[in-house]
Amino acid sequence: MREQVLRFVLLIKAIEDVDRAGTLLPAAERQAAAREARRSSGNANVVEAAGIERTPLPKAAQRMLAARASTLLKQVVARHPFVDTVLGVAGGTAWFSALLVLLGLLFGLMLSALDGTQRINILAPALLGLVLWNLLVYATVCVGWIRSCASSSPRRRWLAGAIARNALARLTRLIVKSASFNAPLAEALRRFAGEWYEAAKPLLLARAARVFHLCAAVLGIGLIAGLYLRGIALDYQAGWESTFLDAQQVHALLSVIYAPASALSGVALPDAGHIELIRWHNGAGGERAGAWIHLLAASAALFIVLPRLALALLLTLSIWRWSRQAPLPPALGAYFRSAFNAVDSALGRGIIMVLPYAYAPNADSLARLRTLLAPALGENFSLDVRAPVAYGDEESFLQHLGDRGGGSADVLVLLCNLAATPEDENHGALIAGVRDWLTTSARHAQLLVLVDAGPYAARMASQGGAQERMAERRRAWCEFVAARGLSACVVDLATPAPPTDRTQPAEHALVDQLRAALWQAAAG
């Protein structure tokens, strides 16, 4: 999926997540767009149930989401033209990058005339400082690249990250303005900004880093151009002066500083005797600076301009690849189901396998579970509730999980009881075991750790301090599950579902919490 298309899809997803009542996008328009996208696919069976939760989405599903989002976006923009501006800003402001590059060029031109004289110090402290700074940057880039190859975690580039966060801040400030005339739209746009930043963070960082390298490159170009332009109109004199160095030491130092430039330009470095003759002393000394300007320019090109342009080119290739095939957020699988579950033959029915652990949920609790899973994962799921896993039987259960149909499930729900205190050797072993089994045997499936607060709430109802003890137990479970790289969704399944004809913010929050707790093994 291309970058622009992903932006469109995430924007429509954010609107649908927030606009449950259909104020911004009526339900009829959403369903009509889904049917049209389904017809445009031209296939009788577009997506198989077992493939829909994979990351990335199957190509057919991506095309359907893109077509549906394009249709709905036109309707949203027709009603709220401001949305088109937000999309443009989210895609990046080219003028801001161009302005930074122009400022870098101007700064380089000013460096050549910083001291306001017509003398060039051949020791070149300003150029030497720039070269050392750039060598430090190159070393940092190399270390970051080596660390990123050795680790699955992304590199953190503080300067590029600051530029990327500044772009997000500009987008957020723009969105705040919409709150005064349409609060639901502003909330949807804020959600979109957060989801887009998380999804496109590698792209935003790469673009910011490219601007950083281009600014450094044009600074070097500006320095070179300034030296030559002023050298045409002014008579530059080259020389040196030092309190601590003599001619022999200066010659040795210059042989290190200018050796690569001398080899590139063909300008030979003078010997120590000549170096002594051009030493400034009491107004005397120096020589015409033409040869030294060539050496300075070649040094700037070798150590600043060319490496920075090479890094910018590599980043441009990375940006081009990302823009043409953007990695998709795992949540798009569930979103696809919710968007197309009412369209005939759009996708096969998936399987949600519910695995209660050490307790047996009653029929009312399972009915409540269905009312939560349907809006979160889509209606096109069959709920497969298995017999409870007995306490102490974790190892045997994990050994036969594949034989018991675990590999055919699209979502596995581990249903635990808040009344139980989580234990490493039992609850921890089961949670980590299912997670590891999915990683090796069923990477397409998602895992949800759901903790039912109903039994514990019923037990504590007649006791003092029930709220505090409930909150403490919730924290214990959330921290316990988080220590295993997952998120726990704690919900009271004994509480009946609200009427379907009324919008319930608390119910929407539960659905969002459930979606956020879904885990899937990283693609690889």
BELTAVEN-V556282 format. One record per helix or strand of 2 or more residues. SS is the DSSP state (~ for helix, > for strand). FROM is the first residue (numbers start at 1). TO is the last residue. If there is no record, write none. Layout:
BEGIN
SS/FROM/TO + SS/FROM/TO
END
This chain:
BEGIN
~/3/18 + ~/27/41 + ~/49/51 + ~/59/79 + ~/82/90 + ~/94/111 + >/119/121 + ~/125/150 + ~/158/180 + ~/183/233 + >/237/240 + ~/247/257 + ~/259/265 + ~/272/277 + >/287/288 + ~/290/324 + ~/332/340 + >/350/357 + ~/363/377 + >/381/385 + ~/394/399 + ~/406/408 + >/411/417 + ~/424/441 + >/446/452 + ~/454/460 + ~/466/482 + >/488/491 + ~/505/517 + >/519/520
END
